[in-house]
Every structure is written in structure tokens, then in C-alpha cells.
Amino acid sequence: MKKNNKETARYGTQQKLVSETNDDPIDLDDLLPKIGEFGLYQKLLLWLVCLPACLPCGFCAFNQLFMTDVPDHWCKVPELMELNLTQLERKVLSIPRKADDNTTFEKCLRYSLNWSEVLQTRKPIAMDSNYNYSVEPCLDGHEYDTSEVESSVVIDFDLVCDYELYPTLGLVALNVGGLIGVYCFGLLNDRVGRKKSFFACLTNLLVGSIMTAYAQTYWFWVLARTIVGLSIPAVYQIPFIISLELAGPNYRSFVTIMTCVFYTLGLILLSGVTYLLRDWRSLSLATSVPFISYYLYWFFLPESPRWLLLKGKLEEANEILKSIAKVNDKELPEEYTTKLHKQVLEQKEKGGVTEKSASVFALCRTPNMRLKTCLITLNWCASEMVYVGMCYYGPALGSNQYMSFFLSSAVEIPSYVICWLIMDRVGRRWPLCLSMIFSGIFCMITVLLPNDAQTETLVLYLISKCFISASFLIIYPYAGELYPTELRGVGIGTSAYIGGLGLIVIPFINYLGSSNLVLPLLVMGAVSVVGGITALRLPETLNCPMPQTAEEGEEFGKDWTYKDCFVCGEQRKVTDSESYENLDRLELKQAPLADDEVPELSNLRRSSMRKLVRQASVLETQRDIDGNIKMTYWF
């Protein structure tokens, strides 16, 4: 009898644990292997919808570099314009040469002469360079050499000499718009869903681009660029997040890399478009209006099942999951539908879904967490500033700006592939550190080259751009592994947003190149080296369980020593049974139950094992404590 009572009690405990286990929230990462982690549905979505959606962001973010081309210019003399003279003859007659270079004409000064009187009296003018005519600024505007730059914002709005900083301010306006837009569209994305947010963002981008093309004044053009900036990079991130949320954990690295590659291919395509279209208004329309066709995505782009589940929209989420299973020739397990229905009913009884949030001050409450937050943010800011700054500066180097921009974009692709291959073998810290340091060194070496070494400067720049692209790819997953789960969302959001603030400064750094071509490279190189050196103080995360709570985050890396600087992560051998495609086989190979172990406790142990295996995904997009991917974490 006593034995039977013990068995009955044990059976009751088992039933209770089964109930608790069954009431656990549904994890789509467990469901996706059963309906297809990366089947036909996800492949069609990725290749036909999400990857083409990378193009508008790159097109509209960098077409401004070619809208603001500055051609050779000099002061206009209206009286001479009425005569049948060539541009060179007008320059020789009215423009003084620079004192230190007798072959170069001044750009913002002209001879102070009464040209009406000169032409009426036919008074001869001495063109001897030693003759001391008085000079004056350009009182009647400027003439432009349109042999290479046929059309430009600079030409139309006369943005030279006293107004030469104005094109830079236009780039600043674009980046300020990005800071505002990534937050606003991030909130919209998390409140009304990914699908509606994407089309709102696309509409905003098209409106801003069309306003850009038809701007008749400089300040209206700046307003238009700010509106375009609101959509950058949100228009690229939203479909990317949908792809990540619908792909299984084992394929998120591939999705991330392919998105980066397609983004870069968009920049390569932009170099060809800008070469063919030299009119800045036509360029603005050509790099935006074709994307009106993306409204057809309304019929194909699904809403994120994760977001629908978070909002308690069971029926819609269930229909999408059934579609995925059907297209992938799989069956949606009935127990998942039942469990989803039960969870939604419980949520309604509790008054709906309550979203958890963490305070940004929690990142700085303890000393180790505070130090890591500062170092992550510093590295993020340095990496983002240098990467975007070098993208902006590419057309200024070499003898052909279109070829320079093409090459500066193309060198990113091998860096992405190499990062993908080595991060699981070498770790995160050393690749991040070395890529930033090498990028900075190659940048600063350009100072040692002579002024006419255009090809050599371009080569060093391209090597530097390749390295900084790698660091920009590494910093995001590395930061996600360093921040604990309950602070990951606010941590990544804070670091990314502060990094975005650095983009406001970058156009002014590039402006220094108008007086010294390599000076911006020197500044960006120094920033990159400092960031790379400080990265050594961060702990390595390869093969380490990610911290879950703030307390675990404080303990992780707390015992850091200088010897740790020289330690690289060891390669972890992953067997076939540990693949996401074989989670069921993985469970069957666990150690046998102890005599007094409840089977349901073993289920919980196996669930923890699945969570641990999931951390091996190098570039898996980080999520908040509820398991949701939020666009506000991306910038």
C-alpha cells in the first residue's frame, strides 16, 4: 500500500509537471523545424521579396553623394557672358590666379573692374600675372564647368564659396532624419505590425524622393532629404526582420549574410545608375519611383507570426503557419494549434498581453556591466562612424568617382563571407579588434603618400574599407551576446542609437577633405584604432552560455585579466545530432533517467539543452526577454 501511495504521489507530481510544461509559452523556434526551417516558402519570401527590399535603402541613402557633385567653378561676369567668348577666355580675362600656383585660377574671387566701362572704351587689360589688379568676391554668382558634372544641386542652388558647407548640411539632415525615423518606425513596427510599417515606410521614402526631385529651393531640398532619411534604414530592416522571424534558427546566419550581400549589390548597382544618369533630378526619380512596384508585396508579404502571437491574434498567426507548412509540404502539428488557442484564452482572461520593459539605467547600475556597456557603445559608435564615413568618402578618391564607389562597395562582400566563416572558429573579440585596427592603420598610412598618389591612396582606402565592413558586421551579434537577456533589447537599442549620433558628425569630418584629401582618412583611422584597442577589454563570448539576468551579466567577464587579451575562443565541434533539423534525435541521445528522476524534469533539461544549442548561431538576431525581435534594436 505504501508503495502504491508513493507511486500515486509520484504520478500526481508528474501530472502537475506535465501541466506546467504544457503551459509554457510556444517557442516558434521549436515549431519551425517541424513545418520547415528554410523550405520553399521561406526561400521564395527571401529571394523574391525580402532581398529585393534591400535596394531602396542603399539607393536613397547614397544617391545624395552624386546629387551634390561640385564641378570646377569661378566668378561670373555678366558683361562677358554676352560676348562670344569661350569659358577659358572669360576665366583668363576676369579671374586672378592663385599666388602659390600660377596655373590655377581662384574660385571665389574676380578682378574688381567696371566691365561695362572696359567694354565701352575698349580699354586694353594687362594679363600679366604680376600686374596688381584689386579683387572682389563673386557678386553676380558663379560659372560652372559642366563637361563632367552636367547637373548638380550645387549648380542649381549655387552652393559654393560662402555656401560650400551647405551640401554637407544636406547630408547631416539625411542622418538626423534616420535617427528620428528608426525610432518612430520602430515603435510603429512593434505596435501595428511589420507589414503595415513597411508600406508606411515605403510611402514616406517615395514622397521624400519625389519632393527631392522637384525641389526649387535649397531649404525645400533639405526638408525633402530629411523626409527620405526618416525611412533609412527602416525600409530595409522591416522585411529583413520578417525573414529572420520566419526562418529557423539554423538559417538566420545565412539570411543575415545574404541580406548584407544584397545591400552591397544594391550599392554596386547604384554606381552604374549614377554613371548613366548625370542629372540629379532624374537620378532622384530613377532611384525611387521604380519601387512603386513594391506595393504589389501587399499580396505576398506576410505578417510576422511572432508579432501576431504577441498581440494575441491566434487566427491570423495560425493561418500563416498553416501556409508555411503547406508550401513546405509539411503538416502543422495539431497540439501546437491547441496550445496556442489555450494561451490566447488565458491572455484574454488576464486582460491582454503585458509587455515587459527594462530601464536604460539598469545597464549602468553595477561596475562591470557599466564598463561593458561603455565599451560596446564606444566600439559600435567607432565602427559605424568609420564604415558610413568611408562609404561617403569613396567617390572623392581616385580619378573616377563612379569606379571608386563601385570598388568601395564591392570589397564589402568578401569581408562578410570571411566573417561568417571565422567567427565560430576564432571568436568575436579578436576579429573585431584586428579588423578595426587594420582598417585604421591602412587609413592613416595614406598620410605618408604624396599628393598625386591617387591610385595608391585608393588601394589603401579599399583595404581599409574591407576591414571596417567586417567589424561593422561583427559588433551586432557580439553586443547581443554580451548583454544579458533581460537587458539585451534596451542595451542594443542604446548602443545603436548613440552610434547613430556619430553619423551626424561624419559629414563634417568628410568636409575636411575639401582642403586636404587624406585628412578625413586620418581622423577616421584614428577613431578605428582606438575602438579596436578598447575591444580587447571585452570578454570573449564564443562557446559561453549567454547571461540571462542582470546579475549574470555583471558576473560575466568580471574576473577579466590582461592574459585574457591573448585568448581566442576554441572551436566547438557540432555534431549532426545538434543541428536544429535534428532536435528530436538530440533529445533521444540524452543521458538515461535516474531511478528517482521524474521524466518531466528530463523534458525541462532537454528544453534547456535546446536553448543552449540555439546560442551557437553566430549572427542570430538578438531578441528581448519575451523572445521578440524589435526593429528599434537596429540602426
BELVENBEL-V690716 format. One line per field, one symbol per residue. phi: phi as a letter, one per 20 degrees, with the letter a starting at -180 (. if undefined). burial: I if it has 16 or more other C-alpha atoms within 10 Angstrom, else O. Layout:
# BELVENBEL-V690716
phi=???
burial=???
This chain:
# BELVENBEL-V690716
phi=.fffffffffffffffffffffefffdffeegfedofbeffffffffecffffffgffgeedfffefdgdffbbfedgfffeeecffffffffddfeffebfddefeccbfecefffgffelffdfdffefeefcbffecncdcedfdefbagfffdleclfdfffgfffffffffgffffffffffffeddoffffffffffffffffffffdfdcffffffffffffgeddgfefffffgfffeefgfdffffffffffffffffffffffffedeefffffffebggfgfffffgecfeffffffffemeffffffffffffffelcdfgffffffffffffffffenoedeebdeffffdfdffffffffffffffffffffffffffegffdmecffffffffefffffffffggeefedeodffgffffffffffffffgffeffeefffffffffffffffffffffffffffeeffgfdfffffffffffffffffeggfffffffdbgefffffffffffgffffffffffdfmdfffddfffffffnfefcffffdedfefeedegfefffcffffffefffffgdefgffffffffffffffffffgdfffcefendedffedb
burial=OOOOOOOOOOOOOIOOIOOOOOOOOIOIIIIIIIIIIIIIIIIOIIOOIIIIIIIIIIIIIIIIIIIIIIIOIIIIIOOIOOOOOOOOOIIOOIIIIOOOOOOOIIIIIIIOOOIOOOOOOOOOOOOOOOOOOOOOOIOOOIIIOOOOIOIIIIIOOIIIIOOOOIIIOIIIIIIIIIIIIIIOIIIIIIOOIIIIIIIOIIIIIIIIIIIIIOIOOIOOIIIIIIIIIIIIIIIIIIIIIIIIIIIIIIIIIIIIIIIIIIIIIIIIIIIOIIOOIIIIIOIIIIIIOOIOOOOOIOOOIIIIIIIIIIIIIIOIIIOIIIIIIIOIOIIIOOOOIOIIIOIIOOOOOOOOOOOOOOOOOOIOOOOIIIIIIOIIIIIIIIIIIIIIIIIIIIIIIIOOIIIIIIIIIIIIIOIIOOIIOOIIIIIIIIIIIIIIIIIIIIIIIIIOOOOOOOOOIIIIIIIIIIIIIIIIIIIIIIIIIIIIIIIIIIIIIIIIIIIIIIIIOIIIIIIOOOOOIIIIIIIIIIIIIIIIOOIIIIIIIIIOOIIIOIOIIIOIIOOOOOOOIOOIIOOOOOOOOIIIIOIOOIIOOOOOOOOOOOOIOIOOOIIOIIOOIIIIIIIIIIIIIOOIIIIIIII
